[in-house]
């Protein structure tokens, strides 16, 4: 993120530096007292987690830091999510079923949790299967839940390989043509989307809702376990 205010830079820095006692109160004040857009605050959290991810991959941080970063974001997210409002409501008219989870090897869930929350309030039936989800679990859950859309979340760059592996397994199981797949989290762009074989990527929760809305509307009136429209 660019052009951040001093306060915004401070929040990102404190989160990235694991200064929980400073970062969480600051985020809370921004949300509850200053009435900063909760989606903006969550984007600041995302920027901080990009720094955490890089430090982890460079060997500066380890699993305890990843766990602490997740705990901080859970606390901030618990305050921010109820404040999210003025969201597009058209999705509720033709909502479908979405299965979402963080791919194996990645423990981050703040982005996934926000996407799940926003899909839910927009009328989608969402099943969140958690973090560090093995490929086989995704396959089993798709067969059992029969979603229209599958969301693969991952923040670390190592998650890109897990996403590719998961999507390939979905195809090998004969399920690929029956659903759409979106990916999100971390430093995902069109190059990563093409590498993993996903249908699209979302850089934030609003985009994820828009993708699901478009896909499920295109598939209507075949909502159920039918191929999503293009």
N, C-alpha and C positions, 0 to 999 in steps of 0.2 A: 504494500500500500504506500502511496505517496501523498505528499501535502497533508500530513497529519499535524494536528495541533500538538502543543507541548504535553497536554494532558493525555492525549491519545498515545503519543510516543511513550509516555511514562507507563501507561497500562501495558502496552506491548512489551516493554523492557522488563517490567516487574514480573509479568507472566513467564516470559522466556527465561528469566533468571531464577525462577522458582521462589519468588518472594511472596508467598501465599498471604501472609499477614498484611501485606501492603496492597497487593493486586486485587484481592477479592473485595475489600472495603471500597477501593476506588471504583471498581466496576459497579458495585452496589449503589454507590452515590450517584454515578452517572445515570443509572437506570431509574432509580427511585426519586432522587432529589432533582437532578438536572433534566430528567425526562429525555435523555438521549435516545434516539431510535434504537430499539433493542436489536434489530438486525445489524445495525452499524456496530454496536458493541460486540456482537458475535463475530462480525467480520474482523474486528481488532483481535479478538481471541484467535481467530483463524491465522492471522498474520503472525501472532506470537508462536503458535504451534508449528508454523513453517520453520521458524528459527529453532525450536526444540527438535524438530525432525532432523534438521541438518546437523545439529550438535550430536544427536544420537548416532547418525550415520558416520560421523567423523570420530566417534569414540570418546567424545567429551561428556556425553550423558549415557546413562544406562537404564535398565528397566525401572529402578525406583523413581527416576526422574519422569519417565513416561507415565507411571502410575500417579505420581503427584500432579502432573499436568492434567491428567484426566479428572482427578478429584477437584481441582480448581475450576475446571470448565463445567463440571457437573453442578457445582455450587452456583456459578454464574448463570448457567443455563436454566437452573430451577427458578431463578428470579426473572430471567429474560423471557422465557417461553410464554408465561401468562400475559405478558405485556404486548406480545405480537398481535397486531390488529390491522384492520384495513387491508386484508389480503383478498386476492381475487376469489370470488365465490362461484364462478361458473362451473368449476370442476365437480361441484356437488350434484349437478344435474345428470352427469353421465359418468359417475365415478366407477372405478373398477377395483381390482384386487392387486395389491403391491406387496411383494416379499422383499425385505431389505436386511442386509447384514454386512458387517465388516469382515473382509476376507482374511484367510488364515495368515498368521504372522504379524498381524496388526491389532493393537489394543485400543486404538482411538475410537471414540463413539460420539463425541459432541456434535459433529456434523450430521451423522446418521440420526441422532436423537432429534435434532431440529427438523430434519427432513421428515421424519416419522410424524412428528407433532403437526407440521404444516399440512401434510397429506391427510392426516386424520381430521383436522378441523375443516378441510375442504371436501369432506365427504367420501374419501377413499377408505376402503377396508385394508388396513395395513398390518402385516405380521413382521415384527422385528425379531430376528433370530440371534441377535447379539454380536459379540466381537470374536475375532480369531476363529472364524467359522471354517471348518474343513470343507473341501470340495464335496465330499460325499454327503455331508449334511445339507448343502445347498440342493443337491440332486434330490435327496429324499424329501426335503421340504417343498420343492417345486411339484413333485409328484403328488404329495399329500394336499397341498394348499391350492394348487392350480391357479397361479397368479397370471394377470395380464402383463405385469411389468415386474422385473427383478432389478433391484438396486444393489450394486456392489460398492461398498465404501472402503476407502483405504487412505491413510495419510502419509505413511512412509513410502519412499520410492520402491522399496522391496515389495510393496503391495501390488505394484503394476504387474509383476510376474504372476502373483497369485490370482489377480483378476483374469489374466490371459489363460491361466491354467483352468480356472473355474468355468470360463466361457467355453473353452474347448471341450471340457467335460460335459457341459450342458448340451453341446452339439452332438457329441458322441452318444449321448443318452437318447438322442432323437427328440429333444425338447426345444431346440433352438428356434424352429419355425413357429412355435406355438406361443411365443412371448417376445416382448421387447426388453432389452437390457440397457440400463443406464449406469454410468459410473460417476463417482464424485469423491472429492477430498484432495487435500494436498495440492501438488503442482500438476494437476491433470489438464491436458490440453488436447487439441485435435490429433497431435502425433501419438499421444498415449492412447487415445480412443481407438485410433486405427490399429495400433499395436495389439491391444487387448481383444479387438473384435467386437466391442460394444456398439450399440446402435447410436448412442449419443452420450455426451457428458454434461453435467451441470456444475457450474462454478459456485452456485449457492442454492439454498432451499427453494427460493421462489422459482428458479429455473427448473428445478426438479418437479415442482408442482405443474408447471407449464408443460413439461414433456409428457408427464403422465396424463394430463388433461387432453392433450392433442392425440396421443396414441389411443387412449381409451375411447375418445369420441370417434376416431376413425374406425375403430373396431366395432362400434355399436351398429346394429342391435345385437351383435354376437358376443356380448360380454359373457364370460364364462370361459371355458378352455378352448378358445378358437384363436387362430392366428391374428395378431394385431394388424390393423391396416397400416399401409405405408403412407 
